[in-house]
């Protein structure tokens, strides 16, 4: 009689299963016991690959952040590079919004996150931003993108016209927002990004460094 086939466990399978679980049910749903059950193995099997649950989360976060494009830094003007990077960063986070609170804690030791921080900071300093200000700009952009990926403004309004008509006269069309989620959220992101970069450009011009902006 043939032996039952054992489930082939790999680091990649663990990360993929953990990502799917977090995407579907949120950070609180992830535990080593639940993950082991999803993979069809015993809990201790996971410890051959990851020492703790946080190590698994770090690996998930790293895989997601690794999809963010940073090739524009050093190739485009600093402001255009920040714009292109912000779009790529937002797309990566918007595809996995449940991981955003974990990412918001900082890069830790994650190679992909540290590589992004290095690329952004290095490009800004090379363009002429003082080191301290370059740090502020990088942090500001991360705050903005992460915040935009956490949720949908438009989807937060229920489709009940009477709710708004009775008590909130200025929100008479708010019940329509959920049906236009993509355009509302994308439009808000673009407007905010335009305003943010315009403000940073003004600050940069006021530095009087005379440094090249490429």
Secondary structure as the mmCIF struct_conf table of DSSP 4:
data_model
#
loop_
_struct_conf.conf_type_id
_struct_conf.id
_struct_conf.beg_label_comp_id
_struct_conf.beg_label_asym_id
_struct_conf.beg_label_seq_id
_struct_conf.end_label_comp_id
_struct_conf.end_label_asym_id
_struct_conf.end_label_seq_id
HELX_LH_PP_P HELX_LH_PP_P1 UNK A 2 UNK A 7
HELX_RH_AL_P HELX_RH_AL_P1 UNK A 11 UNK A 25
HELX_RH_3T_P HELX_RH_3T_P1 UNK A 27 UNK A 29
HELX_RH_AL_P HELX_RH_AL_P2 UNK A 32 UNK A 39
TURN_TY1_P TURN_TY1_P1 UNK A 40 UNK A 40
BEND BEND1 UNK A 41 UNK A 41
HELX_RH_3T_P HELX_RH_3T_P2 UNK A 43 UNK A 48
TURN_TY1_P TURN_TY1_P2 UNK A 49 UNK A 49
BEND BEND2 UNK A 51 UNK A 52
HELX_RH_AL_P HELX_RH_AL_P3 UNK A 53 UNK A 65
TURN_TY1_P TURN_TY1_P3 UNK A 66 UNK A 67
BEND BEND3 UNK A 68 UNK A 68
TURN_TY1_P TURN_TY1_P4 UNK A 71 UNK A 72
STRN STRN1 UNK A 73 UNK A 73
TURN_TY1_P TURN_TY1_P5 UNK A 74 UNK A 75
STRN STRN2 UNK A 76 UNK A 76
HELX_RH_AL_P HELX_RH_AL_P4 UNK A 78 UNK A 94
TURN_TY1_P TURN_TY1_P6 UNK A 95 UNK A 96
HELX_RH_3T_P HELX_RH_3T_P3 UNK A 97 UNK A 99
HELX_RH_AL_P HELX_RH_AL_P5 UNK A 100 UNK A 103
TURN_TY1_P TURN_TY1_P7 UNK A 104 UNK A 105
TURN_TY1_P TURN_TY1_P8 UNK A 108 UNK A 109
HELX_RH_AL_P HELX_RH_AL_P6 UNK A 111 UNK A 127
TURN_TY1_P TURN_TY1_P9 UNK A 128 UNK A 128
HELX_RH_AL_P HELX_RH_AL_P7 UNK A 131 UNK A 150
TURN_TY1_P TURN_TY1_P10 UNK A 153 UNK A 153
HELX_RH_3T_P HELX_RH_3T_P4 UNK A 154 UNK A 156
BEND BEND4 UNK A 157 UNK A 157
BEND BEND5 UNK A 159 UNK A 159
HELX_RH_AL_P HELX_RH_AL_P8 UNK A 161 UNK A 167
HELX_RH_3T_P HELX_RH_3T_P5 UNK A 169 UNK A 171
TURN_TY1_P TURN_TY1_P11 UNK A 172 UNK A 173
HELX_RH_3T_P HELX_RH_3T_P6 UNK A 174 UNK A 180
HELX_RH_AL_P HELX_RH_AL_P9 UNK A 181 UNK A 207
#
